[in-house]
Structures are given as structure tokens and as C-alpha cells.
Amino acid sequence: MKAAIAVLSTYLLGSFCALSQALLLNPGDSYVFNFGAMIFNGTYRISPAPTTLSLPNFAGTGILRLEAFENSLAEAPLFSTTSDTLANPVNLGDIAWHDLQGIVRVTELSGTLALDGFFTAQVTIPSVNSPPYNEVYFQSLPVPEPSSIVVATLFFAACALWKIRRQAAA
């Protein structure tokens, strides 16, 4: 019974620790945010705002590349910038995602980058039904974190190795 409690406690602790981790990008690593639809946020009487991207909180050193694509990564990017510091939000102008779907790729070129939080995109298009109003669409996607299944698999593999070593020593 004590062994079962110890196993369960260790698993829960490992799962809890995994929740606080960020996505770490090393040189050459990239992560793709793919959104298939945006959520209607409302109709507002505002001047047409540009399409904007808000990156997750990021910390690190080096240079990253941010690219926005209309439909797939095989296309030429609508927007691309390389920087060691990016303003948040990034203004894409009036060029992207009027079909309310798209792709964003973040690539670390040098140094290390830790992404933590949510990626968000906002698109404002003129309202067909009620000019001079504009329709605002929004999408928010979380940065992935380690899966508890991965943590559990690693834990049970470590337990199995520990048991094998203990039996070999006996």
C-alpha cells in the first residue's frame, strides 16, 4: 500500500510540474500555430483596424523569425520578420486572413527562446450587412505543454529501470 501511495504521489507531482513548463525553442527549432476558424467578437463602429498577432510571453536570447501564411506553409509568407525584439502585438496591416483562417510559424534562428502563454490573432473586416461598421474576429491558441501521458510514461519507465537495477543488485 505504501508503494502505491508513493507511485501516485510521484505521478501527481510530475504532472503538476509539467504544467508550469514553457515550450523551449533552440536554434533551428520552429513551432507552428494553425487556426482553422476565428471567433466572431462583435460589430463595432471603428476605423478599420489592422490584422494583428500577439505572441505568447517569450524569454530568451537570440534572433527569431515570425512568418504568417494564408493557407499552408508551402506558400510564400504574407508577412515575415526577423528580430531579437518584437513589439507586441505585431501589426500585419490589412493583408491577411480575410477568410478567417491561417498559419503562423515562429522559428528560433540563434540562441534559445521559451514561449509561454497564448498566441492570439485578430482580424477586422468591413461589415457587409451594416456599413460603416466593422466586424472583429479573434482566435486564441495556447502554447502546448508537456502531456501528462508523456510524464506518466517516463515515470513508469524510470520505475521499471529502478526495479531491474534493484533485482540485479540483490
RODO-2510 file (C-alpha; in nm, 4 decimals, decimal comma):
residues 170
     n   res          X          Y          Z
     1     m     0,0000     0,0000     0,0000
     2     k     0,2861     0,2387     0,0796
     3     a     0,4399     0,1711    -0,2607
     4     a     0,1104     0,2542    -0,4359
     5     i     0,0826     0,5834    -0,2452
     6     a     0,4439     0,6694    -0,3298
     7     v     0,3846     0,5919    -0,7000
     8     l     0,0655     0,8001    -0,7103
     9     s     0,2270     1,0910    -0,5244
    10     t     0,5250     1,0955    -0,7601
    11     y     0,2979     1,0825    -1,0659
    12     l     0,0849     1,3715    -0,9405
    13     l     0,3922     1,5778    -0,8556
    14     g     0,5409     1,5134    -1,2014
    15     s     0,2139     1,6092    -1,3719
    16     f     0,1892     1,9279    -1,1668
    17     c     0,5465     2,0267    -1,2522
    18     a     0,4774     1,9715    -1,6239
    19     l     0,2002     2,2319    -1,6152
    20     s     0,4409     2,5135    -1,5400
    21     q     0,6811     2,4478    -1,8253
    22     a     0,7115     2,6547    -2,1423
    23     l     0,7824     2,5476    -2,4978
    24     l     1,1601     2,5761    -2,5462
    25     l     1,2963     2,6503    -2,8943
    26     n     1,6654     2,6037    -2,9749
    27     p     1,8423     2,7233    -3,2936
    28     g     1,6659     2,5751    -3,5962
    29     d     1,3545     2,4766    -3,3980
    30     s     1,0189     2,6146    -3,5012
    31     y     0,6612     2,5924    -3,3825
    32     v     0,3521     2,6346    -3,5981
    33     f     0,0269     2,7885    -3,4755
    34     n    -0,2517     2,6736    -3,7084
    35     f    -0,6019     2,8117    -3,6733
    36     g    -0,8865     2,6852    -3,8916
    37     a    -1,1514     2,9349    -3,7835
    38     m    -1,1778     3,2562    -3,5894
    39     i    -1,4441     3,3505    -3,3376
    40     f    -1,6772     3,6428    -3,4103
    41     n    -1,6151     3,9037    -3,1424
    42     g    -1,8654     4,1704    -3,2474
    43     t    -1,9527     4,4536    -3,4848
    44     y    -1,8044     4,7895    -3,3945
    45     r    -1,8100     5,1379    -3,5405
    46     i    -1,4358     5,1797    -3,5514
    47     s    -1,1927     5,2677    -3,8221
    48     p    -1,0661     4,9512    -3,9867
    49     a    -0,8020     4,8143    -3,7543
    50     p    -0,5204     4,6076    -3,8977
    51     t    -0,4746     4,2379    -3,8620
    52     t    -0,2636     4,1837    -3,5523
    53     l    -0,0765     3,8994    -3,3840
    54     s     0,0059     3,8837    -3,0159
    55     l     0,2819     3,6422    -2,9319
    56     p     0,2924     3,4451    -2,6105
    57     n     0,5200     3,5695    -2,3371
    58     f     0,8677     3,4849    -2,4505
    59     a     1,2022     3,4971    -2,2825
    60     g     1,5427     3,4164    -2,4128
    61     t     1,8301     3,5403    -2,6167
    62     g     1,8995     3,5348    -2,9843
    63     i     1,7079     3,6042    -3,3005
    64     l     1,3681     3,4682    -3,4031
    65     r     1,1740     3,4716    -3,7303
    66     l     0,7969     3,5233    -3,7370
    67     e     0,6091     3,4244    -4,0537
    68     a     0,2370     3,4423    -4,1358
    69     f     0,0817     3,2267    -4,4101
    70     e    -0,2647     3,2434    -4,5662
    71     n    -0,3333     2,8704    -4,6204
    72     s    -0,0259     2,6483    -4,5884
    73     l     0,3449     2,6528    -4,5123
    74     a     0,4162     2,5664    -4,8782
    75     e     0,3057     2,9172    -4,9845
    76     a     0,5185     3,2280    -4,9726
    77     p     0,4586     3,4036    -4,6393
    78     l     0,2254     3,7039    -4,6321
    79     f     0,4416     3,8543    -4,3621
    80     s     0,7888     3,7744    -4,2375
    81     t     1,0156     3,9496    -3,9924
    82     t     1,3384     3,8624    -3,8166
    83     s     1,4226     4,0297    -3,4885
    84     d     1,5756     3,9922    -3,1453
    85     t     1,2907     4,2023    -3,0013
    86     l     0,9376     4,2074    -3,1408
    87     a     0,6731     4,4593    -3,0467
    88     n     0,3555     4,3019    -2,9138
    89     p     0,1143     4,2984    -3,0894
    90     v     0,2728     4,2639    -3,4323
    91     n     0,0812     4,4641    -3,6934
    92     l     0,0287     4,2744    -4,0219
    93     g    -0,1684     4,5555    -4,1872
    94     d    -0,4720     4,4762    -4,3994
    95     i    -0,3198     4,1852    -4,5893
    96     a    -0,4085     3,8670    -4,4075
    97     w    -0,6757     3,6178    -4,3205
    98     h    -0,9942     3,7657    -4,4615
    99     d    -1,1111     3,4041    -4,4904
   100     l    -1,0619     3,3843    -4,1099
   101     q    -0,8034     3,1067    -4,1073
   102     g    -0,4261     3,0952    -4,1357
   103     i    -0,0904     2,9767    -4,0083
   104     v     0,1865     3,1418    -3,8083
   105     r     0,5350     2,9951    -3,7684
   106     v     0,7888     3,1035    -3,5055
   107     t     1,1470     2,9888    -3,5751
   108     e     1,4452     3,0374    -3,3455
   109     l     1,7488     3,1271    -3,5561
   110     s     2,0082     3,1682    -3,2808
   111     g     2,0065     3,1481    -2,9037
   112     t     1,7187     2,9976    -2,7052
   113     l     1,3555     3,1062    -2,6821
   114     a     1,0934     2,9975    -2,4278
   115     l     0,7297     3,0537    -2,5320
   116     d     0,4758     3,0575    -2,2513
   117     g     0,1093     3,1580    -2,2653
   118     f    -0,1320     3,2171    -2,5521
   119     f    -0,0900     3,3148    -2,9159
   120     t    -0,3711     3,5447    -3,0341
   121     a    -0,4759     3,6804    -3,3719
   122     q    -0,7344     3,9478    -3,4501
   123     v    -0,8820     4,0291    -3,7911
   124     t    -1,1052     4,3284    -3,8634
   125     i    -1,3038     4,3344    -4,1884
   126     p    -1,5695     4,5744    -4,3171
   127     s    -1,9231     4,4610    -4,2347
   128     v    -2,1267     4,3597    -4,5391
   129     n    -2,4560     4,3815    -4,3509
   130     s    -2,4121     4,7110    -4,1688
   131     p    -2,1617     4,9578    -4,3131
   132     p    -1,9793     5,1704    -4,1859
   133     y    -1,9321     4,9150    -3,9084
   134     n    -1,6502     4,6619    -3,8952
   135     e    -1,6598     4,3000    -3,7828
   136     v    -1,3861     4,1867    -3,5447
   137     y    -1,2797     3,8200    -3,5302
   138     f    -1,0447     3,6750    -3,2740
   139     q    -0,8587     3,3491    -3,2079
   140     s    -0,6503     3,2457    -2,9096
   141     l    -0,4389     2,9279    -2,9023
   142     p    -0,2392     2,8006    -2,6036
   143     v     0,1266     2,7149    -2,6299
   144     p     0,1445     2,3368    -2,5842
   145     e     0,2789     2,1981    -2,2618
   146     p     0,4119     1,8530    -2,1861
   147     s     0,1401     1,5917    -2,1849
   148     s     0,0658     1,4087    -1,8617
   149     i     0,0760     1,0847    -2,0652
   150     v     0,4392     1,1589    -2,1542
   151     v     0,5169     1,2345    -1,7905
   152     a     0,3465     0,9098    -1,6830
   153     t     0,5346     0,7060    -1,9445
   154     l     0,8681     0,8484    -1,8323
   155     f     0,7788     0,7836    -1,4693
   156     f     0,6828     0,4207    -1,5267
   157     a     0,9949     0,3634    -1,7394
   158     a     1,2072     0,5003    -1,4537
   159     c     1,0251     0,2736    -1,2057
   160     a     1,0883    -0,0293    -1,4267
   161     l     1,4596     0,0535    -1,4577
   162     w     1,4841     0,1075    -1,0821
   163     k     1,3206    -0,2321    -1,0181
   164     i     1,5555    -0,4069    -1,2636
   165     r     1,8612    -0,2482    -1,1003
   166     r     1,7352    -0,3411    -0,7554
   167     q     1,6797    -0,7055    -0,8570
   168     a     2,0241    -0,7222    -1,0218
   169     a     2,1883    -0,5894    -0,7051
   170     a     2,0134    -0,8493    -0,4877
***
